[in-house]
Amino acid sequence: MEEEESEDELVDTQAHGGGRVWNTTTYKRDRAPDQYELARDTENLFFHTQVQEDAFYGHLVHKVVFKHQRIDWYYMAEYDVMSGLVPRFETLGLRDFLEHKCDWNDTVIRQFYATVEVDMINETLFWMTGKRRYEATFREFATVNELDYDFIITHSHDITDEATLGINDIIRFYEPTRTGIHGVFEKSIGLRHHPAVILKIARTTILPKSGFKDGFVSSSAAAASDRFLFLH
């Protein structure tokens, strides 16, 4: 029992001050091999390889973990101006996920990203929490996060493969000139009400602010016969 409890303890974020210096090329190179297919080369039992340990202490331990927010759809539905927006998120398969309350531990999240491996062929994830190694299928992972996996498989789009919207398509997300509301192309300033709300919801849930926080990229991915904005 004592051994099980020790396996569940959290990583000491102050225990190691080092970590290798990576650039984009070397990070991709060192993380490319499946770390669990390699021999263990670290004495730190919270990680399987030195690469994972260095990813945690040299990079992820310094990153901000944004507070998880949830959406109260019932409150939003009380307002006529929002009535058409709520079912749109349900059509996208995101309603349950966005109203799901999660009190994630920041250290657990950082360790997850430092140790996770994704097997796309067998649709399985592997990661470490504490000193234990876990695995889950994509379906299992989606289920615990209140996501409809069958819907995702059937209706999802890879936005990297989608054509970028033209300027005439993007303009319709902004208030028309006749309103006198100033808009800035590919910025949140001057967006119509629903696109502005979608942006705010995304920024506090699935796509928290990071880097170019006021901008978005656009995609022609169709959802319920409509086009949506995708953010950086």
C-alpha positions in Angstrom: 0.0 0.0 0.0 2.8 2.4 0.8 4.4 1.6 -2.5 1.1 2.5 -4.4 0.8 5.7 -2.5 4.4 6.7 -3.4 3.7 6.0 -7.0 0.9 8.6 -6.9 3.0 11.4 -5.5 3.5 14.4 -7.8 6.8 15.5 -9.5 8.8 17.9 -7.4 9.0 20.9 -9.7 12.0 22.3 -7.8 14.0 19.1 -7.8 16.0 19.7 -10.9 17.2 23.0 -12.3 18.7 21.9 -15.5 17.4 20.6 -18.8 18.8 20.7 -22.3 18.5 23.7 -24.6 16.3 22.9 -27.6 15.4 24.7 -30.7 12.5 23.5 -32.9 14.6 21.2 -35.0 16.4 19.4 -32.1 13.2 19.2 -30.1 11.4 17.4 -32.9 14.4 15.2 -33.4 14.7 14.1 -29.8 11.0 13.7 -29.2 10.4 11.8 -32.5 11.2 8.3 -31.2 8.6 6.6 -29.1 10.2 7.1 -25.7 8.6 3.9 -24.3 10.3 1.9 -27.0 13.7 3.1 -25.7 15.6 1.7 -22.7 15.1 3.7 -19.5 18.0 6.1 -19.2 17.0 8.3 -16.2 17.0 7.5 -12.5 14.0 9.8 -12.0 11.1 7.4 -11.7 8.6 10.1 -12.8 10.0 9.8 -16.4 11.0 6.9 -18.6 13.8 8.8 -20.5 16.1 11.7 -20.0 14.4 13.4 -22.9 11.1 13.4 -21.1 12.7 14.6 -17.9 14.5 17.4 -19.8 11.2 18.4 -21.5 9.6 18.7 -18.1 12.3 20.6 -16.2 13.8 22.5 -19.1 10.6 23.7 -20.8 7.2 22.7 -19.5 7.7 23.5 -15.8 8.0 27.1 -16.8 4.9 27.2 -19.0 1.6 28.7 -17.8 -1.2 26.3 -17.3 -4.4 28.3 -17.9 -7.3 27.9 -15.5 -10.0 25.7 -16.9 -13.3 27.6 -17.6 -16.7 26.1 -18.2 -19.7 27.4 -20.1 -23.2 27.7 -18.6 -25.3 26.9 -21.6 -28.6 27.2 -19.7 -27.7 30.8 -18.7 -26.8 31.7 -22.2 -30.0 30.2 -23.6 -32.1 32.6 -21.6 -31.0 35.4 -23.9 -32.5 35.6 -27.3 -29.4 37.0 -28.8 -27.6 33.8 -27.8 -30.4 31.3 -28.7 -29.0 30.4 -32.1 -25.4 30.0 -30.8 -26.0 27.4 -28.1 -27.4 24.6 -30.5 -24.5 25.4 -32.9 -22.0 24.2 -30.2 -24.1 21.1 -29.7 -24.1 20.4 -33.4 -20.3 20.6 -33.3 -20.2 18.0 -30.6 -18.6 20.4 -28.1 -21.5 21.2 -25.7 -20.8 18.5 -23.1 -17.1 19.1 -23.2 -17.4 22.9 -22.7 -19.7 22.6 -19.8 -17.6 19.9 -18.1 -15.9 21.2 -14.9 -12.4 20.0 -14.4 -10.1 20.8 -11.5 -6.8 19.7 -13.2 -3.6 19.7 -11.2 -1.0 21.9 -13.0 1.9 19.6 -12.3 0.0 16.6 -13.6 -0.8 18.5 -16.8 2.9 19.4 -17.3 4.0 15.8 -16.7 1.4 14.5 -19.2 2.8 16.7 -22.0 6.3 15.8 -21.1 5.7 12.0 -21.2 2.8 11.5 -23.6 3.2 9.3 -26.7 0.5 9.0 -29.4 0.1 5.8 -31.4 -2.0 7.0 -34.4 -2.2 3.6 -36.0 -3.7 1.8 -32.9 -5.3 5.1 -31.7 -3.8 4.8 -28.2 -2.1 7.3 -25.9 0.6 6.5 -23.3 1.7 8.8 -20.5 2.9 9.0 -16.9 1.2 10.5 -13.9 3.3 10.3 -10.8 5.5 7.2 -11.1 2.8 5.2 -13.0 2.5 4.7 -16.7 -1.0 4.8 -18.2 -2.5 4.0 -21.5 -5.9 4.8 -23.1 -7.5 4.5 -26.4 -8.6 7.6 -28.2 -12.2 6.6 -27.5 -11.6 6.2 -23.8 -9.7 9.5 -23.6 -12.5 11.3 -25.4 -15.1 9.7 -23.1 -13.5 10.9 -19.8 -13.3 14.4 -21.3 -17.0 14.4 -22.2 -16.3 14.3 -26.0 -18.4 12.2 -28.5 -15.7 10.2 -30.2 -18.1 8.8 -32.9 -19.1 12.4 -33.8 -15.4 13.5 -33.9 -14.5 10.7 -36.3 -17.4 11.3 -38.5 -17.5 15.1 -38.6 -14.0 16.5 -37.7 -11.8 18.4 -40.1 -8.0 18.7 -40.1 -7.7 22.5 -40.5 -4.1 22.1 -41.8 -5.7 20.5 -44.9 -8.4 23.1 -45.3 -8.2 26.0 -47.7 -7.9 29.4 -46.0 -11.0 31.6 -46.4 -10.8 34.5 -48.8 -11.2 38.1 -47.7 -14.8 38.3 -48.9 -15.6 35.3 -46.8 -13.9 36.7 -43.7 -15.5 40.1 -44.0 -18.9 38.7 -43.3 -17.8 37.9 -39.7 -17.4 41.7 -39.1 -20.0 44.4 -38.5 -20.9 46.1 -41.8 -19.4 49.6 -42.5 -22.9 51.2 -42.2 -22.9 50.5 -38.4 -19.9 52.8 -37.9 -18.2 50.1 -35.8 -14.5 50.0 -36.6 -13.1 46.6 -37.5 -9.5 45.3 -37.9 -9.0 42.5 -40.4 -8.0 39.2 -38.8 -8.3 40.8 -35.3 -11.1 40.5 -32.8 -12.0 44.2 -33.1 -15.3 44.8 -34.9 -16.4 41.2 -35.0 -20.2 40.5 -35.2 -21.8 39.3 -32.0 -21.7 35.6 -32.5 -18.2 35.3 -33.9 -17.0 37.5 -31.0 -18.7 35.2 -28.5 -17.2 32.1 -30.2 -13.8 33.7 -30.0 -14.2 34.4 -26.2 -15.5 30.9 -25.5 -12.6 29.3 -27.4 -10.0 31.6 -25.7 -11.2 30.5 -22.2 -11.6 26.8 -22.9 -10.1 24.9 -25.8 -7.7 27.5 -27.1 -6.4 29.7 -24.3 -4.6 32.9 -25.1 -1.0 32.3 -26.1 1.3 34.2 -28.4 -0.8 36.1 -31.0 -3.7 36.3 -28.6 -5.9 38.8 -30.4 -5.9 37.2 -33.8 -7.4 34.2 -35.6 -6.8 32.2 -38.7 -9.8 31.2 -40.8 -10.6 27.9 -42.4 -13.2 26.7 -44.8 -14.0 23.7 -42.7 -17.8 23.2 -42.8 -19.8 22.5 -39.8 -23.5 22.2 -40.0 -23.3 23.9 -43.4 -21.5 26.9 -42.0 -18.0 28.2 -41.7 -16.2 28.9 -38.4 -13.2 30.8 -37.3 -10.2 29.0 -36.0 -7.7 30.7 -33.7 -4.0 30.6 -33.4 
